Amino acid sequence: MKNRFWIILLIIIFASSVSACEKSASNAPIVTPTANGSLPFPTPLPSSAISSILAGTQTAQALANPTKANGATTAPTSNATNSSTTANPTGTQPVVQVLPTETRVVPTAIVVPSATPGRPATYTLQPGEFPFCIARRFNVNATDILNLNGLNLNSHPAAGTVLHIPQTGVWSSGARALIPHPTTYTVNAGDTIYTIACAFGDVDPNAIIIANALKSPYTLTSGQTLNIP
């Protein structure tokens, strides 16, 4: 029996050698195990071992090339932050606060009246003024202004009276200026720009306003120094 076993073994080895020569070198020989399994030949691996090997292979492939559950490949996650993404973790759009713009207040320019140009057609008397004062100021003949307004030397028209100004004739009753100017003037109690203008004779109140940057209602203070142009 033992000799028969070795004979069979030799036959198998010889047949395998011949078969290996006839086949391509790329094909591996098929080894058939013996029925009793006692020979030291390779035996088929159990199905559980094959499953473990396949599972390990698939795990290694998943680590090298991660895929989604449906088979779609996903790009590896990078720690660098994309410049197009926002820092908002909730994914909502950030609320942009619009600060109110500063409203700049442009100061209104103060319009200072200029000296009365030439001769006006009419003039309204102010407190402390009289017809002869107006005649000197506008270089008008005193008699003409009285006659045009129905006045005489004894007339004392009140403040608010509208005088008509002659458009012909000139002052002919001496010098128009009663006090030399330009100069300075110290304000006394009760003075107004109109009484001061009449005191100088030919000075226009508007010229005093401009020279001293006065503001309406042009209230003066006793002891105040004014520039008289």
Phi, psi and omega in degrees: 000318180294320179295323179297323181296316181291326178296315179297320181297316180296319179299318182294317181296319180294317179296323180292321180296315180296318181295324181292328180289325183282332182276161176294149181293342182280344182266130179282145179291145178270123181256125179257119180290158178285164183294322184275350176070015183267351182279149182279047176259157179300139179243153180300141177285143177296157183298328180294323179292319178298319179299319180295318180296315179297319180297319179294321179294318180294322178297317179296319178294324180294324178290324182283326182220084185297139179230158175281171182297330181270004177098353180282132182284134178250144180286144179298145182285133179253143178285341181287141181273127178292139183293338182274347179273154179264163180276003181281112184292338183279346180083359179276157179288134179293145179276122181264121179273126178261110181283139179296138178287147181288129179270116181269126180269116179272118181298140179284130180293135179277122180270113179264126181296141178273167178299146183299118181281132176061216180248123174284163179286324178221165177210136179264123181294138176256161179307131179092355179261158180211166186302320181295325177299317182291323179297316177298315185299316185260011178056053182246145176296128184298318181295321180296318182291325177293313181297319182297331183253009177068036182246168174223185183295338181265002182283140177229076181298141183281164175300138183101349178289134180266119179261140173272132184260124177298144181260001176232165179084160179225167179296131183224022184248045180098193182292140178287322181280124177270331177229132180299145179205160013285151182194188174246160182218134177265124185291136174254163179301132179091351180289147170229169179296335182281319178291324178293317179299318179293327180294327179275346174094284187256017181270135178273133178305324179296329177292324177293320179300314182293316184295336184244007179051046180281153180240146179302137012268023174060043178286131181254154180245136179302132182093350179291139180261128181246146171272126179254112183290000000 
